[in-house]
Amino acid sequence: MVFRRRKDDEERAGSDEAAVIENLDRVSALYATGLMETGPRPDLDAVARTAAERLGTPVGLMTLVDARRQYFIGHYDSREDTDAERETPLDVSYCKHVVARDAPLEVRDAKTDPVVRNNPVSQDGSVRSYLGVPLRTAEGHTIGSFCVVDDVPREWTTADRTQLEHLAESAMATALS
């Protein structure tokens, strides 16, 4: 009985998240920024790099989330020699949880975290820890996440989250200028 109830709760939470992600007002606000059509932005790659360096992670991302995909408008990965794919489907997205909840997401260990442990990138070890904060328009629509990723389990601090929130504000200001 407990297992069944938990499964129902998880399904309801997933459908609630999908409703927020697919919300027409939110998606319209995202596209109204024009950011989904700009292509890679070296200035936003630089802000993502700053985030990764300041928080001591190999990856920093400025991610925009529409109803079917996430797009990395700002991307830095110290482990890659070439440009990575800038877009992935939502089934591998951690950032969608930040958008759906309009709140930061801290993942200390993706293999055990109840929110993301079934995500394919948690299973294959591509992402082991994650810290993401919302990216919001001036009108308050959450359009994405500014995040850092590590390939080892990690304890995130209040200072880490505060620093990332400040960098997210800077990234949004840069993106919309």
C-alpha positions, 0 to 999 in steps of 0.5 A, a space after each residue: 500500500 505504501 509503495 502504491 501511494 508513493 508511486 501515485 504521488 510521484 506520478 502526480 508530481 510529474 504531471 504537475 511539473 509538466 503542466 508548469 513546463 508546458 504553460 503557454 504564458 511561461 513558454 511565450 515569455 521565454 520566446 518573447 525574450 528572443 534568446 531561443 533564436 540567438 544561437 550560442 553566446 560567447 558572453 554567456 559562455 563566459 558567465 557560465 565559466 565564471 560560475 564553474 570556476 568560482 564554485 569549483 566544478 567542471 561544468 557551468 550552464 545557462 539553460 533555457 527550458 521550453 515545452 520540449 527541450 533545454 537549450 544551453 545558451 551559456 555553456 562551459 565544460 572543462 572536460 570537453 575539447 570541442 563544443 558540446 551539443 547545445 540542446 537536449 530533450 527534457 527527459 535528461 534535464 535537471 533544469 526542468 525541475 528548477 523551472 517547474 518548482 520556481 526554486 533552486 535545486 540542490 542534488 548532492 548525489 544524483 544516484 540517490 536523490 529522489 528527484 533525479 535518481 531515475 534520470 538517464 544521466 544520473 544512471 550513467 554517471 554523467 552528472 553526480 551533483 547539481 546546483 541550479 537556480 531559476 532564471 526569471 524574466 522581469 515579469 517573473 516567469 521562470 524560463 530556465 536555470 543557471 547551474 553548475 554540475 560536478 561529476 562527484 558527490 558534493 555538499 552544496 553550501 548556502 554561500 554556493 547557492 547565494 553566489 550562483 544566484 548573483 551570477 544568474 542575475 548577471 547572466 540574465 542582465 547580460 543575456 537581455 542587454 
